[in-house]
Each structure stands twice: as C-alpha cells, then as structure tokens.
Amino acid sequence: MKLKKNVGDLDALMRITIGLTGLAVSTARMVDRPYRTGPMITAALSAMKVGEGVTRFCPVLYLMGTNTLNPGNRRKTPYRIRRYPRTQYGRDS
C-alpha cells in the first residue's frame, strides 16, 4: 500500500487543530485521574488525527476510495467576473 495524499489542505488543518486540542484535553484529564481509560483512548485517537493531518493520508478515506483533495464540485480556477461593456450615461452612442 503506497501512501498517496488523500487529505486536502483545509481538512489537514482541521485534523491537526482538533487533534492537538484533544491531546491537550486528554492530558489535562490524565493529570487529574491517571488510571482512567477514557483520556488514554482520547489521546490515542487525537494523536492519530494529528498524524493524519501531518502526513495528509487517512486510511479510512483510502478504504472508502475517496479523497478531499479536489472535490468534483469545486472549481480549479477562482471565479472571475467577466468585464461587461460599460456605457456612458448621458451620452448617445
């Protein structure tokens, strides 16, 4: 299995942000109650999300055969308003 990028820029940024937040919360909870399993599971899942964001590869997206790099409904070039011919008001052309 070759690790091809299948996570887009915004998706990777969201995964890193949410993963680091989850790691911070789970670390704070582990300080309070070190032998509970909930914070350890949260820390493991959050670390996985940070890893997916950094490597830009998600195994679940790979198994589903999809990616978030270039969705089909997204334009490849930015939208531009065409220039319309301007008319000079008050003058007859």
C-alpha positions as CSV (number, residue, x, y, z in Angstrom):
1,M,0.0,0.0,0.0
2,K,1.5,3.3,-1.1
3,L,0.7,6.3,0.9
4,K,-0.8,8.8,-1.6
5,K,-2.1,12.1,-0.3
6,N,-5.8,11.9,0.1
7,V,-6.4,14.8,2.6
8,G,-6.9,18.3,1.4
9,D,-5.3,21.5,2.9
10,L,-8.3,22.6,4.9
11,D,-9.1,19.1,6.1
12,A,-5.5,18.6,7.2
13,L,-5.5,21.9,9.1
14,M,-8.8,20.9,10.8
15,R,-7.4,17.4,11.7
16,I,-4.2,18.9,13.3
17,T,-6.1,21.6,15.2
18,I,-8.8,19.2,16.6
19,G,-6.1,16.5,17.3
20,L,-3.9,18.9,19.3
21,T,-7.0,20.2,21.2
22,G,-7.9,16.6,22.0
23,L,-4.4,15.8,23.2
24,A,-4.4,18.9,25.5
25,V,-7.8,18.0,27.0
26,S,-6.9,14.3,27.5
27,T,-3.5,15.2,29.0
28,A,-5.3,17.6,31.5
29,R,-7.7,14.8,32.4
30,M,-5.0,12.2,32.8
31,V,-3.3,14.5,35.3
32,D,-6.5,14.5,37.4
33,R,-7.2,10.8,37.1
34,P,-4.2,8.9,35.7
35,Y,-5.7,5.4,35.6
36,R,-8.9,6.1,33.7
37,T,-9.1,4.6,30.2
38,G,-11.2,7.4,28.6
39,P,-8.4,10.0,28.5
40,M,-6.0,7.4,27.2
41,I,-8.3,6.5,24.3
42,T,-8.9,10.1,23.5
43,A,-5.2,10.8,23.5
44,A,-4.6,7.9,21.1
45,L,-7.4,9.0,18.7
46,S,-6.2,12.6,18.8
47,A,-2.6,11.6,18.1
48,M,-3.9,9.6,15.2
49,K,-5.7,12.7,13.8
50,V,-2.6,14.8,14.2
51,G,-0.6,12.1,12.3
52,E,-3.2,12.0,9.5
53,G,-3.1,15.8,9.2
54,V,0.7,15.9,9.1
55,T,1.1,13.1,6.6
56,R,-2.0,14.1,4.7
57,F,-3.1,10.4,4.4
58,C,-6.2,9.0,6.0
59,P,-6.6,5.2,6.0
60,V,-10.4,5.4,6.3
61,L,-10.7,7.6,3.2
62,Y,-8.3,5.2,1.4
63,L,-10.6,2.3,2.3
64,M,-13.7,4.2,1.1
65,G,-11.9,5.1,-2.2
66,T,-12.4,8.9,-1.8
67,N,-10.3,11.9,-1.1
68,T,-10.7,15.5,0.0
69,L,-8.0,17.0,-2.3
70,N,-10.1,18.1,-5.3
71,P,-13.8,17.6,-4.8
72,G,-15.8,17.3,-8.0
73,N,-18.0,20.3,-7.4
74,R,-15.0,22.6,-6.7
75,R,-13.6,24.9,-9.4
76,K,-10.0,24.5,-10.3
77,T,-9.6,28.2,-11.0
78,P,-11.0,31.0,-8.9
79,Y,-14.3,32.5,-10.0
80,R,-13.8,35.7,-12.0
81,I,-16.5,38.2,-13.0
82,R,-16.3,39.0,-16.7
83,R,-15.9,42.6,-17.7
84,Y,-19.2,43.9,-19.1
85,P,-19.1,46.7,-21.7
86,R,-19.6,50.0,-19.8
87,T,-21.9,52.5,-21.2
88,Q,-21.5,56.2,-20.6
89,Y,-24.7,57.5,-19.2
90,G,-26.0,60.8,-20.6
91,R,-24.3,60.3,-24.0
92,D,-25.9,58.7,-27.0
93,S,-23.6,56.2,-28.7
